Structures are given as C-alpha cells and as structure tokens.
Amino acid sequence: MLASRKIIRAGKLLYRARGMATVSDSPLDKKVEMTNWEKGNYVNYKKMAENLAIVRSRLNRPLTYAEKILYSHLDDPHGQDIERGKSYLKLRPDRVALQDATAQMAILQFMSAGMPSVATPTTVHCDHLIEAQIGGEKDLARAQEINKEVYDFLSSSCAKYNIGFWRPGSGIIHQIVLENYAFPGGLMIGTDSHTPNAGGLGMCAIGVGGADAVDVMANLPWELKAPKVIGVRLSGELSGWTAPKDIILKVAGILTVKGGTGAIIEYHGPGVASLSSTGMGTICNMGAEIGATTSVFPFNDRMYDYLAATKRKPIGDLARAYSKELHEDEGAEYDELIELNLSELEPHINGPFTPDLATPISKFKEAVEANKWPSELKVGLIGSCTNSSYEDMSRAASIARDALSHGLKAKSMFTVTPGSEQIRATIERDGQLKTLEEFGGLILANACGPCIGQWDRRDVKKGEPNSIVSSYNRNFTGRNDANPATHAFVTSPDLVVALTLAGTLNFNPLTDTLRDKDGNDFLLAQPTGDGLPANGYDPGRDTYQAPPADRVSVSVAVSPTSDRLQVLEPFKPWDGKDAVDIPILIKTKGKTTTDHISMAGPWLKYRGHLDNISNNMLIGAINAANGEANKVKNVTTGEFDAVPATARDYKRKGIQWVVVGDWNYGEGSSREHAALEPRHLGGLAIITRSFARIHETNLKKQGMLPLTFINPEDYDKINPDDKVDLLCTELAVGVPMTLRVHPKDGKTWEAKLAHTFNEPQIEWFKNGSALNTMAKAAVSK
C-alpha cells in the first residue's frame, strides 16, 4: 500500500497517495537537477514555458527553436522589445562556463565586484595551458609545474566564489560541458568561441568575452542583439566516408567566415535523425567559424540516449515532457534557408589558411595541384573539442585496424587528443586507444593542445612550407604551430587517418587503392563506429573539485610581483571631449583575427597579467603601409618599431590612438584580451569595414569605440600616416559619428561612422568600462 499524505483544500481534509498524479500536477513541476555535480540547481522548464506563453501571446506567430530558447530566458518577457536582428534582448542564462585561459581575467574582474559568491552556476575548466610535446602524461605533469601559480589561483578562487573546478587533465571544456552540463532548451554562455558545441544536446550555448560572463556571474541580465535565424534543413542520411563534420564544412563553404554573423544556425528536418548527439555537437562547435552567434539542433531520441548514457536520464525524461517546445513550430520562418541532402553530401576538406575554403574529396587532388599546396602530409591530428567523441575515435580506430590488418601504419606523424578523461578511459578500456597507438599515434593530454597553438612542434623549421591535416575547427595562418608557411587543412577524423596512412594529400580513400605488405592493392573499408559505448562510459580518474561547504575561510592570493597574475586597475572614464589630431597606430590589411590581435600559444601563460600580455597586441596584423607584421611608424619620432612598443610610447606621452581595420575584424576566438590590450595601451577606437560579433561586444565592454565605415570605400582612402579627429561628443543611439581625416599631404575630409551602441552601452564608454559602470551602480545603491 502506498504511503499517503494529508492535503488541506477548501477546508476539507483530503488524502492523496504519494506519487499518484492529479489534475493539478504538471510533469514540469518535477525537480530535476541540471547536473550530477551540483545540488539545488534545477532545470526550470516550467518557468521557460511560462515565459514562452507570454511571448507567444505578444508575437502571435510560429517560433523557431532558437527563438523559443532565447525568449523563454527573457528577463522581462512582458516588456522586452522583440525584433530579430534589431532588439537587444536582456536574458537570464542557466549557466556560465570558463576555460582556464579566459577564466583568469574573468575571475579577476568578478573579484572587483565584491560579491561573496557567483549568482549563476559556473564552472572553470583547465584545458588551454597544457602544451603538446612528447605525450599526455609527461605533458600534463610539465604543465602542472609550469602553471602551478595559475592553477592554484583558479582552484582557490573557485573554492572561494562557489565555482565548480575541473582540474588539468579533465578534458576540453566543451566536451566536459556536453558530458555533464548541457541540457535541451537551456541557455549557457561560455568564455570560448566554441561554446556552441552544447547545441549537440539542444542547448543554446553562446561564446562571449569574460566581461559578459562577469555580468551573469554577478546576477545582471546578459544582453544580446536578437539574432536572425538561418535554417539548415537536412534530408537524406549520412553513409560511408561522409561524417557529421562534412555538414559544417559544406555549410562553411556556403556561408563563408562571416555569413553567419548576427545569426543563429538552426538545423532541422528529417536528416537530423541520422546524426548522433556528439555528431550534432561537432556541427554546432564549428559554427563559430562562420561567425554564427551559436548553432542548435532540436531535441530528439539520439539526445535522450546520450543523456541516459552519461547518467542524466531524469533530464531526458523531463525533456520529453517539455518536448513540444524543444523544436521549431510548424510554419516557423527563417531569415535564410539552406537545404542539404545528406545522401548526396561528399566528404570535404577545408583550407588552407581559412576554414571556409571548402573542397569535396573528389576535387581535392586537383585543387592541391592547381594551387601548388605541398602535397606531402607531414602531420595528421585527430581529437580536439570538435571531434573527440567515442564515435569519432571508434571510426578512426576502425580505419587504423583495417590498415594494420594489411601490414600498414601511418606514414605521416600522427597525434590523438582525447576530448575528456572519460573518453580517454573508455577508449582505453574498449581497445581503440591501443589500436591508434599501434597505428603510430602519439596520445596527447586531454586538452586543447595543437588546436590552439599549444604545440611544441619540431619536425619542420619556421618558414618551411608544409601541410598538416586535422579534425580541428580553425586553421588560420600560424594557428596550430606558429609557422606561417604551414598549410593547415580541416576535415573529419576519418579522412585525417586515411591521409595520414597514405602520407599525401593526393589520396582519396573512396576511390584510390593502397599497397599492402605483400604488394597487393586494396581499398580501405568504410569507417564504422558506435555512437555510444555498449558497456557505458568509464569515468576514469576523478578530476573534479567541488566548492567546499565553508568558503569564508578560503583566501585568494595574487602576488604583486607575479608575472602571471595581476590585479586589475579600473580604466579611466571618458574625459567628455572630442579626440583631436590623434594618430592611426596601424591600418591593418586583410584578415585580422583575434589570433592576429592577441596571439595564443606561448602567450597564453600571461592571460592573467594584462600588462605582460599586452606585449603581443596586434603583432600578427599586417600593416597596410608596408605589408609587414609588427612594424609601424611612430608619428612622434619618425622611427619604426613594434606595434605594442609604439602604443606604449603614445600612452606615455598622453596620446590616444585608433586602429583602422578591414572586413570582419576580430573574427575567431572569443578572446577578450584582444579588446583589453588596446584599451590598456591607450587606444580609443577601432574603425573597420565590419566586425565579428564577440569582438565588437568585447570592445564596448572595455570602454572602447568599435565603429564601422558607413561607406566601406573610405577604408581605402585613409592613409596609415594620416592624423584624425574623432568626434566622440556625437555618440548617441542610432546617430553616426564623424571621423575628420587630416592627410599628411592633402585636403581634410570627413568619413561617417556607424555604431551599434544602445543607451546602457554608451554609459560603459562614458564610465570607462562596463565593470566601472557596475561598480558605480553598486556604490549608488
């Protein structure tokens, strides 16, 4: 007999059997924690449903799935202005995720807010500071020694401010989030551009700068310009050598690196059913390369299976109860629609030097020859946050196993990066790891490694042209190994293994044969692999640190003599005047990514020390005046010097400066240091033909002016040695600003500049930064 409990209703004593549903019960009332690692933080579909009902009554039209997630997280669903591509939405994310390189600055900023605890569930993941050199265990040990001060700071500050801490060796932030924190219909922000990986579980996960994260950690609503929604309708089914990675490689070729700017990519259609949850994550992850705000898939049974496999079945059950709102409405309209038949999709290889140069495998050999790309393959690399799932590793191992059975091993150097400790332990248990090692693979640490330039590469000299191919997401010049002559190509793990086996780019595993140990020709078998491990996941080593019950006694120390960490000083507020007769520090030519503005690699160790890392500011950008990097003319001395040194000289002399940039300035990583550094070194404005979304927001947050030429041709008219007046007093919502240009030899002329500031953001500029504005508001309360 079921136990019963008393309920008083309308003066009558009633009895209800515990666990039996009544008319008043809703499945969404059930309390389900959003992760197994925290207590008291629940998936709140009921609140989301209530917010969505309010918005539906106002808009009275079908909604896309992306809209449903955003609008269900509105801070004020009744009063929020809602227009795609125009309104600034104030949102309440469910979670914040920080990786160790960006977490340092974010936490330093949060500390200055003076709060005892984060207001929103937050985690820190140690994945960026581990350099790949000789192998996982030794590389990890070396990183723990070299970065001890930073890891101690992150560990103690996480304990102090109630933040979950994933120690070095845990794995890559996005894989850990997918395995432990992502849930359908949720909204998360993360201080890394590949945060959208969680879209593989139907979550709207958006990459931001650290200052945005600090807002949410400090209980302020997060602001996002309402994205447009680009629909990608999938039909057919993947088969053979075609993998989920090929979907985003194809879409990148269609939309280009800036085609998704200001939009969410929403995948839907019958073809979705053939994709694993981790495969969907791969696609969403690399959406960052087309400038998309994020990418998302609708909830389906494959996501449910993944939740169950990662010990989160209660979330899957709750999601099924809310499933009506976990996909697009019938009749929902997209700002743009792309149709892809997966049955007709070819495997692709993208690159070099840009992730949107997409070539199908059938035409790749021809492209290599026509473009004179180095055909010898030096290194093949699989893994990373984009492609390190159990399915990826299983398929890669199946190809390696086929090669070994014919007596062959990798001809090229071959590296394997497990995405998490759970993946590493599971593929070790199930044998894939051993197969990849026998094939010739070097197993790297569970970390970002070569994908972000953390690679002590020694097989080629700097400046030596060569080719590498990876299953990573990004392949800008010098990105992986700091060698500008390295031709980096991006593809699926399947093709990486096949090409590594052949040792050449001139190999198509779909049509070309190899010669076995006995001299016989054979065709590689098509890759196979399970989406989920049949025996469940092996969690491996325990690498998680939960916040202690007693946080008051925890102290966070930052040494004043440290060269790795530096307490932040507030930036000075605007002086209320126009800037007159100031120099152009550099006019950059062509692609200027966040890698060009603030390089990673060896510079990552200074991510917690603003002054030290500012020595890398714009050293990779090409100066339009001379076609060289890191060589600009100081207008006060007439001498050429490094960009940071020239900026420091101007700052010492009290001279503000501007940067003039080309299209899509600041594409790539979410790296807020690319905005902090110019602000720290005395910059006033970045004036470009166009901006990447995250970088534009980061600049605003730090009190700088991101401005764009209303007439893009004005970029061509400006000379690097011109002086300019910037009429800052004109800054107002929706009103262009004036740039008065004084050529060295010629007549003064004016350019009109557009901006996207709203009223609160203008206050950031006036007060010197968003953080200053937050502090000012706290004092006035």
C-alpha positions in Angstrom: 0.0 0.0 0.0 1.3 3.4 -1.0 2.1 5.9 1.8 -0.3 8.9 1.9 0.0 12.5 2.9 -2.6 14.9 4.1 -3.7 17.8 1.9 -6.0 20.6 3.2 -8.0 22.1 0.4 -11.0 24.5 0.8 -11.5 23.5 4.4 -11.7 19.7 3.6 -9.3 17.1 4.7 -8.2 15.0 1.7 -5.8 12.2 1.2 -3.6 11.7 -1.8 -1.4 8.7 -2.5 2.2 9.8 -2.8 3.4 9.6 -6.4 -0.1 9.5 -7.9 -0.8 12.3 -10.4 -3.8 14.6 -10.0 -5.2 17.2 -12.4 -3.3 20.0 -10.8 0.1 18.2 -11.1 2.3 19.1 -14.1 5.3 16.9 -15.2 7.2 20.2 -15.4 6.8 20.6 -11.6 9.2 17.8 -11.0 12.6 18.9 -9.6 15.4 17.6 -11.7 19.0 18.9 -11.1 20.7 20.2 -14.2 23.9 18.2 -13.4 25.1 15.4 -11.1 27.9 17.7 -9.8 25.8 20.3 -8.1 22.9 20.4 -5.6 20.0 22.8 -5.8 20.3 24.0 -9.4 17.3 22.7 -11.3 16.2 22.5 -14.9 13.3 25.0 -14.9 11.2 24.1 -17.9 8.1 25.4 -16.0 9.5 28.9 -15.9 10.6 28.7 -19.5 7.1 27.5 -20.5 5.5 30.5 -18.7 7.8 33.0 -20.3 7.2 31.5 -23.7 3.5 31.6 -23.3 3.8 35.4 -22.5 5.9 36.0 -25.6 3.6 33.9 -27.8 0.6 36.0 -26.8 2.5 39.1 -27.8 4.1 37.9 -31.1 1.2 35.7 -32.3 3.3 33.8 -34.8 5.2 30.5 -35.1 8.6 30.5 -33.5 11.9 28.9 -34.5 13.5 26.6 -31.9 16.3 29.2 -31.4 13.7 31.9 -30.6 12.0 29.6 -28.2 15.1 29.1 -26.1 16.0 32.8 -26.1 12.5 34.1 -25.4 12.0 31.6 -22.6 15.0 33.1 -20.9 14.0 36.7 -21.1 14.5 38.8 -18.0 11.2 40.7 -18.8 9.0 38.7 -21.2 6.2 41.2 -20.8 8.1 44.3 -21.7 11.0 43.2 -23.8 11.1 44.7 -27.3 11.5 41.7 -29.7 12.6 42.1 -33.3 15.0 39.8 -34.9 18.3 41.5 -35.9 17.4 44.7 -34.1 16.3 44.4 -30.5 18.7 44.0 -27.6 17.5 41.1 -25.5 18.1 41.0 -21.8 18.5 37.3 -20.9 19.0 35.1 -17.8 21.3 32.2 -18.8 21.2 29.0 -16.8 24.9 28.5 -16.7 28.4 30.0 -17.2 31.4 28.0 -18.3 35.0 29.4 -18.3 38.2 27.9 -19.6 41.4 28.4 -17.7 43.0 31.0 -20.1 39.9 33.3 -20.1 38.8 32.4 -16.5 41.8 34.2 -15.0 40.7 37.6 -16.3 37.0 36.9 -15.8 37.6 36.0 -12.1 39.9 38.9 -11.6 37.1 41.2 -12.8 34.5 39.3 -10.7 36.6 39.8 -7.6 36.4 43.6 -8.1 32.6 43.4 -7.9 33.0 42.4 -4.2 30.4 39.6 -4.2 30.8 36.5 -1.9 29.5 34.0 -4.5 28.6 33.7 -8.1 24.8 34.2 -8.6 24.6 31.8 -11.6 26.0 28.2 -11.7 29.6 28.5 -13.0 32.4 26.1 -13.8 36.1 26.5 -14.7 37.9 24.0 -17.0 41.7 23.7 -17.2 42.3 22.8 -20.8 44.2 25.6 -22.6 47.6 25.8 -20.8 48.8 22.3 -21.5 51.4 22.3 -24.3 51.7 19.2 -26.5 55.3 18.0 -26.7 56.1 14.4 -26.0 52.9 12.7 -24.8 49.9 13.1 -22.5 51.2 12.1 -19.0 54.5 13.9 -19.3 53.0 17.0 -20.9 50.4 17.2 -18.2 53.0 16.9 -15.4 55.1 19.7 -17.0 52.0 21.9 -17.4 51.1 21.4 -13.7 54.6 22.5 -12.7 54.8 25.5 -15.1 51.3 26.8 -14.4 51.2 26.0 -10.7 50.6 29.6 -9.7 47.7 30.0 -12.2 46.1 26.6 -11.2 46.4 27.5 -7.5 44.7 30.9 -8.2 41.9 29.3 -10.1 41.4 26.4 -7.6 41.3 28.8 -4.6 39.1 31.4 -6.3 36.7 28.7 -7.5 36.5 27.4 -3.9 36.0 31.0 -2.6 33.3 32.0 -5.0 31.3 28.7 -5.2 32.5 27.7 -8.7 33.0 24.1 -9.9 36.6 23.4 -10.8 37.8 20.8 -13.4 41.5 20.2 -12.8 44.1 19.9 -15.5 43.7 16.5 -17.3 39.9 16.6 -17.0 39.5 17.4 -20.7 38.4 20.1 -23.0 35.7 22.5 -21.7 33.2 21.8 -24.4 33.4 18.0 -24.1 33.1 18.3 -20.3 30.0 20.5 -20.7 28.4 18.1 -23.2 29.0 15.2 -20.9 27.9 16.8 -17.7 26.1 20.2 -18.0 24.3 20.7 -21.3 20.6 20.1 -21.5 17.9 20.6 -24.1 16.3 24.0 -24.1 18.9 25.5 -21.8 20.8 28.8 -22.3 24.5 28.9 -21.4 27.3 31.4 -22.1 30.9 30.4 -22.1 34.2 32.3 -22.5 35.3 30.4 -25.5 34.1 30.8 -29.1 33.4 27.1 -29.5 30.9 27.1 -26.6 28.1 26.3 -29.2 29.3 22.7 -29.0 26.5 22.2 -26.5 24.0 22.6 -29.3 24.5 18.9 -29.8 22.2 18.5 -26.8 19.7 21.1 -27.9 21.2 23.8 -25.8 21.6 27.4 -26.9 25.3 27.9 -25.9 26.9 31.1 -26.8 30.6 32.2 -26.8 31.2 35.5 -25.0 34.0 37.6 -23.6 34.9 37.5 -19.9 33.2 40.7 -19.1 29.8 39.3 -20.3 30.4 36.3 -18.1 31.1 38.5 -15.2 27.7 40.2 -15.6 25.9 36.9 -15.4 28.1 35.7 -12.5 27.2 38.9 -10.7 23.4 38.5 -11.2 23.0 41.0 -14.0 20.9 40.1 -17.1 23.0 39.4 -20.2 22.5 41.5 -23.3 22.4 40.0 -26.8 21.3 41.6 -30.0 18.3 39.5 -31.1 19.9 37.2 -33.7 18.4 36.4 -37.1 17.9 32.7 -37.6 19.3 30.8 -40.6 17.7 27.4 -41.1 19.6 24.4 -42.4 17.1 21.7 -43.4 18.7 18.3 -43.6 17.3 15.5 -45.6 18.6 12.1 -46.5 21.1 10.1 -44.4 24.9 10.0 -43.9 26.7 6.9 -45.1 30.1 5.6 -45.9 33.0 8.0 -45.6 30.7 11.0 -45.0 30.7 12.2 -41.4 28.8 14.9 -39.4 31.9 17.1 -39.8 31.2 17.3 -43.5 27.9 19.0 -42.9 29.5 22.1 -41.3 32.4 22.0 -43.7 29.9 22.3 -46.5 27.9 25.0 -44.7 31.1 26.9 -44.1 31.8 26.9 -47.8 28.3 28.2 -48.5 28.1 30.9 -45.8 31.8 31.9 -45.6 33.6 33.0 -42.3 31.2 36.0 -41.9 28.0 34.7 -43.4 26.6 33.6 -40.1 27.4 36.9 -38.3 24.4 38.1 -36.2 22.5 34.8 -36.7 21.8 31.5 -35.1 22.1 28.5 -37.3 19.2 26.2 -36.7 19.4 22.6 -38.1 16.2 20.7 -38.6 14.5 18.3 -41.0 14.3 14.5 -41.3 18.1 14.2 -41.8 18.7 15.1 -38.2 17.6 11.7 -37.1 20.6 10.0 -38.6 23.1 12.1 -36.5 24.4 11.1 -33.1 24.3 13.7 -30.3 28.1 14.1 -30.4 27.9 14.4 -34.2 25.5 17.3 -33.8 27.9 18.8 -31.2 30.7 18.7 -33.9 28.5 20.6 -36.3 27.5 23.2 -33.7 31.0 23.6 -32.5 32.4 24.6 -35.8 29.6 27.1 -36.5 31.9 29.5 -34.7 34.0 29.5 -38.0 31.1 31.2 -39.9 30.6 33.9 -37.4 27.3 32.4 -36.1 26.1 33.5 -32.6 25.5 29.8 -32.0 24.1 26.7 -33.7 21.4 24.4 -32.4 19.6 21.1 -33.1 16.1 20.2 -31.9 15.7 17.6 -29.1 15.3 14.0 -30.4 15.8 10.4 -29.3 19.5 10.5 -30.0 19.9 13.2 -27.4 17.8 11.3 -25.0 20.1 8.3 -25.5 23.2 10.4 -24.9 21.7 11.9 -21.7 20.9 8.4 -20.4 24.4 7.1 -21.3 26.0 10.0 -19.4 23.9 9.2 -16.3 21.3 12.0 -16.8 18.2 10.0 -17.7 16.0 12.2 -15.4 16.8 15.2 -17.6 15.9 13.2 -20.7 12.6 12.2 -19.2 11.8 15.8 -18.2 12.8 17.0 -21.7 10.4 14.5 -23.2 7.6 16.1 -21.1 8.6 19.5 -22.5 9.4 18.2 -26.0 6.7 20.3 -27.7 8.9 23.4 -27.1 12.2 21.7 -27.9 11.8 22.0 -31.7 10.6 24.7 -34.2 6.9 25.4 -34.6 5.2 24.3 -37.7 5.4 27.2 -40.2 8.3 28.9 -38.4 10.1 31.3 -40.8 13.8 31.6 -41.2 15.7 34.7 -42.4 17.6 32.4 -44.8 17.1 28.7 -45.6 19.8 26.2 -46.8 18.8 22.7 -48.0 21.2 19.8 -47.7 20.6 16.3 -48.8 22.9 14.2 -46.7 22.6 11.2 -49.1 24.4 13.3 -51.7 26.9 15.0 -49.5 30.6 14.3 -50.2 33.4 14.2 -47.6 35.1 17.6 -47.6 38.5 19.1 -46.7 38.6 22.8 -45.9 41.6 25.2 -46.1 44.3 26.1 -46.1 44.6 29.3 -44.0 40.8 29.7 -43.7 38.1 27.3 -42.6 35.6 28.3 -45.3 37.6 27.2 -48.4 35.6 24.0 -48.9 36.7 21.3 -51.4 34.9 18.0 -51.8 37.3 15.0 -51.7 36.6 14.2 -55.4 38.2 17.5 -56.4 40.8 17.9 -53.7 43.7 16.3 -55.5 43.1 18.6 -58.4 43.0 21.6 -56.0 46.3 20.6 -54.4 48.0 20.5 -57.8 46.4 23.7 -59.2 47.2 25.8 -56.0 50.7 24.2 -55.6 50.0 23.2 -52.0 52.7 21.0 -50.5 51.3 17.5 -51.3 53.4 15.6 -48.7 51.4 15.3 -45.5 53.7 16.0 -42.5 51.3 15.5 -39.7 47.7 14.2 -39.2 46.0 15.2 -35.9 42.7 13.9 -34.6 40.7 14.9 -31.5 40.0 18.4 -30.1 36.8 19.8 -28.8 35.2 19.4 -32.2 35.9 15.7 -33.0 36.9 13.6 -30.0 33.8 11.7 -29.2 33.5 7.9 -28.7 32.0 7.7 -32.2 34.9 9.7 -33.7 37.6 7.6 -32.0 35.8 4.4 -32.9 35.5 5.3 -36.6 39.2 6.4 -36.6 40.3 3.2 -35.0 38.3 1.1 -37.5 40.3 2.6 -40.3 43.6 2.1 -38.4 42.6 -1.5 -37.7 42.0 -2.1 -41.3 45.4 -0.7 -42.3 47.1 -2.7 -39.6 45.5 -5.9 -40.9 47.2 -5.2 -44.2 50.5 -4.6 -42.5 50.5 -0.8 -42.8 50.9 2.0 -40.3 50.8 5.8 -40.5 53.3 7.3 -43.0 52.9 10.8 -41.5 53.4 11.8 -37.9 50.0 11.1 -36.2 48.6 12.6 -32.9 45.5 11.8 -30.9 43.9 14.2 -28.5 41.1 12.6 -26.3 38.4 15.2 -25.6 38.0 14.3 -21.9 39.3 11.9 -19.3 36.0 10.0 -19.7 36.6 9.5 -23.4 40.3 8.5 -22.8 39.4 6.0 -20.2 36.6 4.5 -22.2 38.6 4.1 -25.5 41.5 2.6 -23.4 39.1 0.1 -21.9 37.5 -0.8 -25.3 40.7 -1.0 -27.2 40.5 1.9 -29.7 43.4 3.7 -27.9 45.7 0.7 -28.3 44.8 0.4 -32.0 45.6 4.1 -32.6 48.9 3.7 -30.8 49.8 0.6 -32.8 49.0 2.6 -36.0 51.6 5.1 -34.9 49.6 7.6 -32.9 51.1 9.8 -30.1 48.5 10.1 -27.4 48.4 13.7 -26.2 46.9 15.1 -23.0 43.1 15.6 -22.6 43.4 19.2 -23.5 43.3 21.7 -26.4 47.0 21.3 -27.4 47.8 21.9 -31.1 44.3 23.1 -31.9 45.0 26.4 -30.1 48.8 26.6 -30.8 49.9 24.7 -27.7 52.2 22.6 -29.8 56.0 22.4 -29.4 56.4 21.3 -33.0 59.9 20.3 -34.0 59.7 18.4 -37.3 59.8 21.4 -39.6 61.6 24.8 -39.3 59.7 28.0 -39.1 59.1 29.4 -42.6 59.3 25.9 -44.2 56.2 25.2 -46.4 54.4 22.1 -45.3 51.0 20.6 -45.0 49.1 19.2 -42.0 45.5 18.0 -41.7 43.4 17.9 -38.6 39.9 17.2 -37.3 40.1 20.6 -35.5 37.9 23.6 -36.2 40.2 26.5 -37.0 43.2 26.8 -39.4 44.2 30.4 -39.7 47.8 31.2 -40.7 50.2 30.0 -37.9 47.3 29.0 -35.7 48.5 25.5 -34.8 52.3 25.7 -34.8 53.1 29.4 -35.2 54.6 28.7 -38.7 53.0 31.0 -41.3 54.1 28.6 -44.0 52.2 25.6 -42.6 49.2 24.8 -44.8 46.6 23.6 -42.3 43.5 21.7 -43.6 40.4 20.7 -41.6 38.4 17.6 -42.2 36.8 14.6 -40.4 38.8 12.3 -38.2 38.1 9.6 -40.9 39.9 11.4 -43.6 42.7 12.5 -41.3 43.5 8.9 -40.6 43.3 7.9 -44.3 45.5 10.7 -45.5 48.0 10.1 -42.6 48.1 6.4 -43.7 48.9 7.5 -47.3 51.3 10.2 -46.3 50.0 12.5 -49.0 47.2 14.9 -49.8 46.8 13.2 -53.2 44.8 10.3 -51.8 41.1 9.7 -52.0 40.1 6.7 -49.8 36.8 6.4 -51.6 38.5 5.6 -55.0 42.2 5.1 -54.5 43.9 1.9 -53.5 46.9 1.3 -51.3 49.5 -1.4 -51.5 49.6 -3.9 -48.6 52.7 -5.6 -47.1 52.6 -8.2 -49.8 52.4 -5.7 -52.6 48.7 -6.2 -53.3 46.4 -3.3 -54.0 43.4 -2.9 -51.6 40.7 -0.3 -51.0 40.2 0.8 -47.4 37.0 -0.4 -45.8 34.4 2.3 -45.0 34.8 3.5 -41.4 32.4 2.1 -38.7 31.9 3.1 -35.1 29.3 3.1 -32.3 27.7 6.4 -31.4 27.7 5.3 -27.7 29.8 2.7 -25.9 28.0 -0.6 -25.5 29.4 -1.0 -22.0 28.8 2.5 -20.9 31.3 5.2 -20.3 34.3 4.7 -17.9 34.7 8.0 -15.9 38.4 7.4 -15.5 40.2 9.5 -12.9 38.3 11.8 -10.6 39.4 15.3 -11.7 36.6 17.5 -10.3 36.8 19.8 -7.3 33.5 20.9 -5.8 33.3 24.2 -3.8 33.8 23.5 0.0 30.9 23.9 2.5 33.0 26.6 4.3 34.1 29.2 1.8 34.5 32.1 4.2 37.9 30.8 5.4 39.3 30.4 1.8 41.7 33.1 0.8 42.7 34.0 -2.8 46.2 35.5 -3.1 47.7 37.3 -6.0 51.4 38.2 -5.6 52.2 41.8 -6.6 55.5 40.6 -8.1 53.8 37.8 -10.2 54.4 37.9 -13.9 51.4 35.6 -14.5 48.7 37.3 -12.5 47.9 41.0 -12.0 45.1 42.6 -10.0 43.1 44.9 -12.4 43.1 48.6 -12.1 40.0 50.4 -13.4 40.2 52.1 -16.7 39.9 55.9 -16.7 36.4 57.3 -17.7 36.0 59.3 -20.9 37.0 63.0 -20.5 33.9 64.2 -22.2 35.8 65.7 -25.2 36.4 65.0 -28.8 39.7 63.4 -29.7 41.7 65.8 -31.9 44.8 65.3 -34.1 45.5 61.7 -33.0 47.4 59.0 -34.9 46.5 55.8 -36.5 48.5 53.2 -34.6 48.2 50.7 -37.5 46.0 50.3 -40.5 45.6 46.6 -40.8 45.2 44.9 -44.2 43.2 41.8 -44.9 42.2 39.2 -42.3 42.7 40.4 -38.8 41.6 37.7 -36.4 41.8 37.6 -32.7 44.9 35.5 -33.2 46.5 38.4 -35.1 45.4 40.9 -32.3 46.4 38.7 -29.3 48.2 35.5 -30.2 47.8 32.4 -28.2 50.4 29.7 -28.0 53.3 30.8 -25.7 51.3 34.0 -24.8 48.6 32.0 -23.0 50.7 32.0 -19.8 50.1 35.7 -19.5 46.3 35.7 -19.8 46.1 36.7 -16.1 48.6 39.6 -16.4 47.2 42.4 -18.6 50.4 44.4 -18.9 52.6 41.5 -19.8 50.2 40.0 -22.4 49.8 43.5 -24.0 53.2 43.0 -25.4 51.6 40.8 -28.1 49.0 43.3 -29.2 48.5 43.3 -32.9 51.9 41.8 -33.6 50.4 39.4 -36.1 48.4 42.0 -38.0 49.7 43.1 -41.5 50.5 46.8 -41.7 48.8 48.3 -44.9 51.7 50.8 -45.1 54.5 48.3 -45.7 52.9 44.8 -45.9 54.8 43.7 -42.8 53.7 42.5 -39.4 54.7 44.2 -36.2 56.4 47.2 -37.8 54.7 50.6 -37.6 55.9 54.2 -37.8 55.8 56.3 -34.6 54.5 59.6 -35.7 56.2 61.4 -32.8 59.7 60.1 -33.6 59.5 59.1 -37.2 61.0 55.7 -36.3 59.7 52.2 -37.0 59.0 50.0 -34.0 56.9 47.1 -32.8 53.1 47.8 -32.5 53.0 47.4 -28.7 56.1 49.5 -28.2 54.7 52.3 -30.3 51.4 52.2 -28.4 53.2 52.3 -25.1 55.2 55.3 -26.3 52.0 57.1 -27.3 50.4 56.2 -23.9 53.5 57.6 -22.0 53.1 60.9 -24.0 49.3 61.1 -23.3 48.4 60.5 -26.9 45.3 58.5 -27.7 45.2 56.4 -30.9 42.9 54.5 -33.2 43.2 51.3 -35.3 41.8 51.1 -38.8 40.8 47.6 -39.9 39.3 45.7 -42.8 36.3 43.3 -43.1 35.2 41.0 -40.2 37.8 42.4 -37.9 38.2 40.3 -34.8 36.9 37.0 -36.2 37.9 33.8 -34.5 38.3 33.2 -30.7 36.2 34.9 -28.0 39.5 36.2 -26.6 38.6 39.4 -24.7 42.4 40.2 -24.3 42.1 41.4 -28.0 39.9 44.2 -26.6 41.6 44.6 -23.2 45.1 45.1 -24.6 44.3 48.1 -26.9 42.3 49.7 -24.1 45.2 49.2 -21.7 47.7 50.7 -24.1 45.8 53.9 -24.7 43.5 53.1 -27.6 40.3 55.0 -28.2 38.6 53.3 -31.1 38.8 50.5 -33.6 37.4 51.7 -37.0 36.7 49.0 -39.6 34.7 47.9 -42.6 32.9 45.3 -40.3 33.3 43.4 -37.0 32.9 39.9 -35.8 30.1 39.8 -33.1 32.0 38.8 -30.0 34.9 41.1 -30.6 32.7 44.1 -31.1 30.9 43.4 -27.8 34.2 42.9 -26.0 35.5 46.3 -27.2 32.3 48.0 -25.9 32.7 46.3 -22.6 36.2 47.7 -22.1 35.1 51.2 -22.9 36.4 51.4 -26.4 34.6 52.5 -29.6 34.0 49.9 -32.2 33.0 51.9 -35.3 32.4 51.0 -38.9 32.7 53.0 -42.1 29.2 53.8 -43.5 31.0 54.0 -46.8 33.3 50.9 -46.8 35.4 52.6 -49.6 36.6 55.2 -47.0 38.9 52.4 -45.7 40.8 52.7 -48.9 41.0 56.5 -48.8 42.7 56.6 -45.3 46.5 56.5 -45.2 48.3 54.9 -42.3 50.2 58.2 -41.6 47.0 60.4 -41.6 46.0 62.1 -38.4 42.3 62.1 -37.4 39.8 63.8 -35.2 37.1 61.5 -33.7 34.0 63.5 -32.6 33.2 61.4 -29.5 30.7 64.0 -28.3 28.4 62.9 -31.2 28.0 59.4 -29.7 24.2 58.8 -29.4 21.9 55.9 -30.1 21.3 55.5 -33.9 23.4 58.6 -34.8 26.5 58.3 -37.0 29.8 59.7 -35.7 32.2 61.8 -37.6 35.8 61.0 -38.4 37.7 64.0 -39.7 40.8 62.9 -41.6 43.9 65.1 -41.9 46.2 63.7 -44.7 49.9 64.4 -44.4 49.7 66.0 -47.9 46.2 66.9 -49.0 42.8 68.3 -48.0 41.0 67.4 -44.8 37.9 65.2 -45.4 35.3 63.5 -43.3 34.0 60.0 -43.0 30.8 59.0 -41.4 31.0 56.1 -38.9 28.2 53.7 -37.8 28.0 52.0 -34.4 25.6 49.7 -32.6 25.7 51.3 -29.1 22.4 51.4 -27.1 21.9 53.7 -24.1 23.4 51.4 -21.4 26.4 50.7 -23.6 27.1 54.4 -24.1 27.3 54.5 -20.3 30.1 51.9 -20.5 32.1 54.2 -22.7 31.4 57.3 -20.6 32.4 55.5 -17.4 35.4 53.8 -18.9 34.1 50.2 -19.0 31.2 48.0 -18.2 32.9 47.0 -15.0 33.2 50.6 -13.9 29.5 51.1 -14.6 28.7 48.0 -12.5 30.8 49.4 -9.6 29.3 52.8 -9.9 25.8 51.4 -9.7 26.7 49.3 -6.7 28.0 52.4 -4.9 24.8 54.4 -5.6 22.6 51.7 -4.1 
